[in-house]
């Protein structure tokens, strides 16, 4: 893959990060395509989402997909306090 975007999501504690990671991890490998892949890594309270793509259009689409999945997982897991 020629292009990559890395997103670090920091949470109040490791348990919240773990909840989001476990919610999103089930999608890794299932929604990857020929032009995009994604991976997750968590260290303590920080979740790292890496999206790799063959071209910029695929990278944008992959980033939108994965950031949306993380946002939904945060809402459902109560990982982020409402504003």
C-alpha positions as CSV (number, residue, x, y, z in Angstrom):
1,X,0.0,0.0,0.0
2,X,1.4,3.4,-1.0
3,X,-0.5,5.6,1.5
4,X,-1.1,5.5,5.2
5,X,-2.9,7.4,7.9
6,X,-2.4,6.8,11.6
7,X,-4.9,8.0,14.3
8,X,-4.3,7.9,18.0
9,X,-7.3,8.0,20.2
10,X,-6.6,8.7,23.9
11,X,-9.2,7.8,26.6
12,X,-9.6,8.6,30.2
13,X,-8.3,5.1,31.2
14,X,-7.2,1.8,29.7
15,X,-10.6,0.2,30.3
16,X,-12.4,2.7,28.1
17,X,-9.8,2.2,25.4
18,X,-10.1,-1.6,25.7
19,X,-13.9,-1.4,25.2
20,X,-13.6,0.7,22.0
21,X,-10.8,-1.6,20.7
22,X,-12.8,-4.8,21.3
23,X,-15.9,-3.3,19.6
24,X,-14.0,-2.3,16.5
25,X,-11.5,-5.2,16.3
26,X,-14.2,-7.5,15.0
27,X,-14.3,-5.5,11.8
28,X,-10.5,-5.8,11.1
29,X,-10.1,-8.1,8.1
30,X,-13.8,-8.3,7.4
31,X,-14.2,-4.9,5.7
32,X,-10.8,-4.6,4.2
33,X,-10.8,-4.4,0.4
34,X,-8.3,-4.8,-2.4
35,X,-7.3,-1.2,-2.0
36,X,-7.5,-0.6,1.8
37,X,-6.5,-2.3,5.0
38,X,-6.6,-1.4,8.6
39,X,-5.0,-2.4,11.9
40,X,-5.5,-1.6,15.6
41,X,-3.1,-1.4,18.4
42,X,-3.7,-0.4,22.0
43,X,-1.2,0.5,24.6
44,X,-2.8,1.5,27.9
45,X,-5.4,4.2,27.3
46,X,-4.3,4.9,23.7
47,X,-5.9,3.2,20.8
48,X,-4.0,3.5,17.4
49,X,-5.9,3.0,14.2
50,X,-3.7,2.6,11.1
51,X,-5.4,2.8,7.6
52,X,-3.3,1.8,4.6
53,X,-4.4,2.3,1.0
54,X,-3.3,1.9,-2.6
55,X,-4.5,5.4,-3.6
56,X,-5.7,8.6,-2.0
57,X,-9.4,8.1,-2.8
58,X,-9.3,4.7,-1.1
59,X,-7.4,6.2,1.9
60,X,-10.1,8.8,2.4
61,X,-12.8,6.2,2.2
62,X,-10.9,3.9,4.6
63,X,-10.3,6.8,7.1
64,X,-14.0,7.8,7.0
65,X,-15.1,4.2,7.6
66,X,-12.7,3.5,10.5
67,X,-13.2,6.8,12.2
68,X,-16.9,6.3,12.0
69,X,-16.6,2.8,13.5
70,X,-14.5,4.2,16.4
71,X,-17.0,7.0,17.0
72,X,-20.0,4.6,17.2
73,X,-18.0,2.3,19.5
74,X,-17.2,5.3,21.7
75,X,-20.8,6.3,21.9
76,X,-22.0,2.7,22.6
77,X,-19.2,2.0,25.1
78,X,-19.6,5.2,27.0
79,X,-15.9,5.9,26.4
80,X,-16.4,9.6,25.8
81,X,-18.3,11.9,28.1
82,X,-21.1,13.8,26.5
83,X,-20.5,17.5,25.9
